[in-house]
Amino acid sequence: MSFAKLLGGSEVCRQLEALSGSRRLPHAVVLESRDEKLGRSVANELAAAFLCESEGVRPCGVCRVCRKVREGVHPDVCTVETTGGKQATGVGEIRAMISDCFIKPNEGAGKVYFIFDKMTPEAQNALLKILEEPPQNVLFVIVTEKSTLLLKTVLSRSALFKLLDDQGEKPSDEAFEIAVEIARAVPQNIELPLLAATSRMLKSRELAKQVLEILGEFFTLALEEKYLGEGGYEEYITGMTRMLRRSSIVKLFDVVSQAQEMLSHNCNMNILVTWLCANIRESRH
């Protein structure tokens, strides 16, 4: 399926077609889409364009490479698999991918790696090393529901394409306010502020979903500041960076990912909020 059939006559479609046609695809692409199926389909089309043997328009859709990619059987198109029942891709899986990307392709002139699952901040920092000095003829395609879940340093070394701009509701002011309250309460050794903030999530499942999404972004920013030591972050981010160990922030990121999974499985809201509060307290030590 072509970019046009997937994306219509959108601006992002024209951009992807131009890059593919000129054979100037970047070494790393981030596809942001709330539609997972669409994100995977566009990723597959990028892989076909990258490996296509045609001397004309790429992907041609008819050469053996394009057919194999679209059928999901090309040996040089690999998906990074999250192992051990984890909610996010870890540093081990990314390091395995990095080792593999230096191995000669099986058939084509290059290799493509898909990353469809969420990545822990540590995994993203491991990925950053290969993005800074990428091997030749390797394409990394990251598909994410929200690009803000990725470290700014990863985004700065990738080409970002937003496939479904403005789809879905934006987080409410109330959700952002609750997330900030939780972020401020996290470094403290006093339970009451954290309990009061998390309890506000009981108002609705949609509100809780938005709060968790924002918290994930906050913990990602805190870890980024921890690694880079740069300024310019909000005080509630800096507070976590200053008071918490790096390992604690990583644990907090995992707690949010698990809470999102629980919410998606219709977990009782009282149980979810109680679990979240308890695990935040445990992770910060």
KOLTORTI-901959 format. One line per 3 residues: number of its first residue (from 0); for each residue x, y, z of C-alpha. Coordinates in steps of 0.02 Angstrom, whole numbers, padded with zeros to 5 digits. Each point is the difference from the previous one (the first is absolute). Last residue first. Layout:
// residues N
NUM> X Y Z | ...
END
This chain:
// residues 285
284> 00685 00271 02394 | -00109 00084 -00132 | -00065 -00163 -00067
281> -00089 -00053 00159 | -00099 00160 00018 | -00048 -00004 -00185
278> -00050 -00182 00023 | -00118 00038 00144 | -00083 00147 -00089
275> -00024 -00096 -00161 | -00071 -00154 00088 | -00125 00106 00097
272> -00048 00092 -00160 | -00024 -00161 -00097 | -00096 -00089 00139
269> -00120 00147 00017 | -00018 00007 -00190 | -00043 -00184 -00021
266> 00106 -00066 -00143 | -00079 00019 -00171 | 00139 -00091 -00095
263> 00061 00164 -00078 | 00014 00072 00176 | 00113 -00142 00055
260> 00112 00029 -00152 | 00009 00186 00037 | 00045 -00040 00180
257> 00139 -00115 -00060 | 00073 00138 -00110 | -00012 00124 00144
254> 00092 -00119 00116 | 00134 -00028 -00133 | 00034 00188 -00011
251> 00009 00007 00189 | 00128 -00142 00000 | 00108 00097 -00124
248> -00013 00154 00111 | 00058 -00103 00149 | 00148 -00070 -00096
245> 00058 00177 -00041 | -00002 00045 00183 | -00128 00125 00062
242> 00012 00170 00086 | 00077 00113 -00132 | -00082 -00077 -00152
239> -00169 -00008 00086 | 00007 00183 00048 | 00065 00047 -00173
236> -00157 -00072 -00079 | -00115 00093 00122 | 00103 00158 -00030
233> -00026 -00004 -00188 | 00153 -00041 -00104 | 00119 00129 -00077
230> 00162 -00074 00061 | 00110 -00138 -00071 | 00077 -00139 00103
227> -00014 -00120 -00146 | -00037 -00163 00088 | -00100 00066 00146
224> -00087 00127 -00111 | -00054 -00141 -00116 | -00056 -00102 00150
221> -00110 00142 00059 | -00069 00027 -00175 | -00049 -00184 -00014
218> -00078 00008 00173 | -00105 00151 -00054 | -00054 -00082 -00165
215> -00059 -00155 00091 | -00091 00111 00123 | -00092 00083 -00144
212> -00061 -00167 -00067 | -00050 -00056 00175 | -00101 00159 00028
209> -00089 -00022 -00167 | -00052 -00178 00040 | -00058 00050 00174
206> -00109 00137 -00075 | -00075 -00123 -00124 | -00034 -00124 00140
203> -00096 00131 00098 | -00002 00094 00166 | 00113 -00127 00086
200> 00153 00094 -00065 | -00021 00127 00141 | 00057 -00136 00121
197> 00174 00006 -00079 | 00025 00179 00059 | -00063 -00022 00177
194> 00100 -00160 00025 | 00159 00082 -00064 | -00024 00153 00111
191> -00040 -00111 00153 | 00147 -00120 -00011 | 00140 00113 00056
188> 00174 -00059 -00051 | 00001 00123 -00144 | 00079 -00035 -00170
185> -00167 -00057 -00078 | -00111 00140 00067 | 00052 00130 -00129
182> -00026 -00125 -00142 | -00169 -00050 00073 | -00057 00181 00007
179> 00063 00029 -00178 | -00098 -00151 -00061 | -00157 00064 00087
176> 00016 00171 -00084 | 00030 -00080 -00170 | -00155 -00108 00018
173> -00102 00151 00054 | 00057 00102 -00149 | -00066 -00138 -00111
170> 00109 -00112 -00108 | -00041 00021 -00184 | -00142 -00100 -00070
167> 00026 -00117 -00145 | 00082 00033 -00166 | 00089 00167 -00014
164> 00126 -00060 -00129 | -00015 -00179 -00058 | 00159 -00050 -00089
161> 00121 00111 00094 | 00168 -00024 -00084 | 00159 00025 00100
158> 00173 -00015 -00080 | 00123 -00062 00130 | 00153 00065 00091
155> -00093 00138 00092 | -00137 -00123 00047 | 00124 -00112 00091
152> 00074 00149 00093 | -00173 00062 00044 | -00033 -00165 00085
149> -00152 -00093 -00065 | -00169 -00001 00086 | -00031 00171 -00078
146> -00012 -00089 -00168 | -00170 -00066 00050 | -00079 -00160 -00067
143> 00170 -00061 -00055 | 00075 -00088 -00150 | 00190 00002 -00008
140> 00082 -00041 -00167 | 00189 -00028 -00005 | 00079 -00010 -00173
137> 00171 -00077 -00032 | 00101 00027 -00158 | 00154 00069 00087
134> 00022 -00021 00187 | -00071 00136 00112 | 00115 00110 00105
131> -00116 00110 00106 | -00148 -00115 -00031 | 00102 -00147 00065
128> 00034 00087 00166 | -00178 00064 00014 | -00067 -00178 -00001
125> 00086 -00035 00166 | -00076 00162 00066 | -00170 -00056 -00061
122> 00019 -00168 00086 | 00042 00088 00163 | -00154 00111 -00019
119> -00107 -00157 -00019 | -00065 -00029 -00174 | -00182 -00016 -00054
116> -00032 -00136 -00127 | 00005 00017 -00190 | 00187 00009 -00035
113> 00030 -00054 -00181 | 00175 -00033 -00065 | 00046 00009 -00185
110> 00155 -00072 -00083 | 00100 00044 -00156 | 00060 -00050 -00173
107> -00113 -00151 -00008 | 00013 -00185 00032 | 00064 -00052 00170
104> 00068 00169 00055 | 00176 00005 00075 | 00005 00008 00190
101> 00020 00173 00075 | -00187 00014 00032 | 00003 -00158 00105
98> 00104 00073 00141 | -00112 00153 00008 | -00156 -00108 00003
95> 00068 -00102 00146 | 00040 00163 00090 | -00178 00058 -00027
92> -00072 -00162 00069 | 00110 00008 00154 | -00041 00184 00033
89> -00182 -00037 00023 | -00154 00003 -00111 | -00153 00041 00103
86> -00140 -00093 00090 | 00108 -00150 00039 | -00063 -00179 -00028
83> 00177 -00066 -00005 | 00043 00070 -00170 | -00039 00153 -00105
80> 00034 -00041 -00182 | 00098 00119 -00112 | -00073 -00032 -00172
77> 00116 -00044 -00143 | -00003 00033 -00188 | 00156 -00079 -00076
74> -00076 -00174 -00013 | -00148 00059 -00106 | -00152 -00105 00045
71> -00131 00129 00053 | -00103 -00016 -00159 | 00025 00185 -00035
68> 00187 -00018 00023 | 00009 -00154 -00111 | -00100 00081 -00140
65> 00103 00159 00008 | 00162 -00101 -00009 | -00060 -00110 -00143
62> -00040 00153 -00105 | -00182 00050 -00025 | -00042 00132 00129
59> 00112 00131 -00079 | 00048 00072 00168 | 00080 00105 -00063
56> -00024 00081 -00170 | 00134 -00040 -00127 | 00158 -00106 00012
53> -00098 -00133 00092 | 00088 -00111 00125 | -00106 00052 00149
50> 00089 -00010 00170 | -00040 00172 00070 | -00167 00017 -00089
47> -00057 -00171 00064 | 00054 00044 00176 | -00094 00165 -00012
44> -00156 -00094 -00056 | 00015 -00115 00150 | 00012 00149 00117
41> -00154 00074 -00084 | -00095 -00161 00035 | 00061 -00009 00179
38> -00055 00178 00036 | -00169 -00030 -00082 | -00031 -00154 00106
35> 00049 00092 00158 | -00123 00142 -00030 | 00049 00132 00127
32> 00142 00045 -00117 | 00174 00072 00016 | 00127 -00073 -00121
29> 00181 00028 00051 | 00130 -00026 -00135 | 00186 -00038 00018
26> 00137 -00014 -00133 | -00082 00133 -00107 | -00080 -00046 -00167
23> 00085 00091 -00142 | -00041 -00117 -00143 | -00077 00145 -00097
20> -00161 -00098 -00023 | -00005 -00056 00180 | 00028 00175 00066
17> -00128 00076 -00117 | -00130 -00135 00036 | 00023 00023 00187
14> -00021 00188 -00013 | -00152 -00012 -00114 | -00084 -00121 00120
11> 00041 00114 00147 | -00087 00142 -00092 | -00158 -00101 -00019
8> -00070 -00063 -00166 | -00057 -00167 00067 | 00101 -00077 00141
5> -00008 -00188 -00027 | -00051 -00003 -00183 | 00121 00141 -00039
2> 00143 -00083 00096 | -00024 -00154 -00108 | -00073 -00168 00052
END
